[in-house]
Amino acid sequence: MREVRIRDSLSGELRTLPQDEEIGIYACGPTVYSRIHIGNARPFVVFMLLARFLKSEGYHAKLIINVTDINDKIYDAAKDAGEPSEKFAKRMTAAYFEDTDRLGLGRPDSEPLASETIRGIVDLIAELVESGHAYESGGDVYFRVRSFHHYGKLSNRRFEDMDQGEEAGSASLKEDPLDFALWKAHKEGEDSSWSSPWGPGRPGWHIECSAMAEAELGPSFAIHGGGSDLVFPHHENEIAQSEAAGRPFAQIWMHNGMIETDAEKMSKSEGNIFQLSEAIAKYGNEVVIDYLVSGHYRQPLAFDTGAMIQACARVERIRNFFREHQEPDDSKAEDPWVCARREDFRAALADDFNTAKAMAEVFDLVGERNRRYLAGARQAVRAMLSVLGLGSLAKAEAEVDLHAEELLAERQEARAKKDFARADEIRDCLAEMGWEVRESIDGAKLVPKG
Ligand SMILES: [Zn+2]
């Protein structure tokens, strides 16, 4: 088995995954108060592909991505939508499944809902109250932060720089402003509640994840993942709750960087493509996946139309490779150079899941095969792509490219608005995809470049 190492955000060190036990991965999923955007899709894609890679290396990986379907934001959004919160959360959960299904990566091994884990959540809170790490106050229950001596070890923050971001109204119920809610008493205007030893109410967000992770993976598991925006307070609080209750909890913390976008620019010129469903409808799932694996998962990734157009061009390069080299699979022994690229591809993924470097190996191989015959190149590229969820690109298709047509329409729009810089940018992208734009009496047309 290949040695796989992941950088642990808690220690800052590269950690080798154990080979003889289950690799349990718990990644924080979305809070379903709206349709998910590209930023929410990043952890989904990163952890789905990590699990897929580990399985392909013979590891026994088990991936859990939860759904937070009880949360303040959901009550607010349901009110705005004029819907009961339970119905609203169900509808948004279904939309999340539908949107992520369209990525074509399959589903995690399990996707627990907070609303279906209430018993485990209440039991864990009761344990913390019993051991003195938590206290009831006015029907709420709070975690006593100063009772857990390792508090702050993940985020490395000083107490004076910590803000739990909880509503101002709860301040008078806390012994210490550092404390955070595990259970919130039912409030006027909230249309759902669950019973507990402290009266009707609902769980806090952090305890939901501690309980769901344990229910699915047990008290100790290999990797806890999520976006870097969750380090504080969410993950810091998960550690406090679970470790104070005597669970070893996660061995490695793995955080993906944020998707960075200029919201103002986006809303003006780009419509709603930041929403995952819109981005997939416009560019196709492969382009969205290629974009998301184009950077190292820990680094921030810029999102704008330019980045998507670049991803379009890369995906098209791969499609063209399969169109051009339609020879049947080689029976000859694989060329040693091809074998080395395949090996480097896997080595890059094994070294802190460097998808950017892995994709560079794919393009090296594509470029070299376009220059000279290499036995086994076609199979190797197909095998590499399927590890990263892009295996569908190996299908040779002859039909006119829908995305190219869409880009052409976008170019015409840009020209009508006299945005010639943008129109030229799209023309260049189309050229890279193998299309020439020709003006005719009936308007602009796409002609394959000769
Ligand atoms: Zn979480």
Residues whose N, C-alpha, C, O or C-beta is under 5 A from the ligand:
A	BS01	ZN	C28 C209
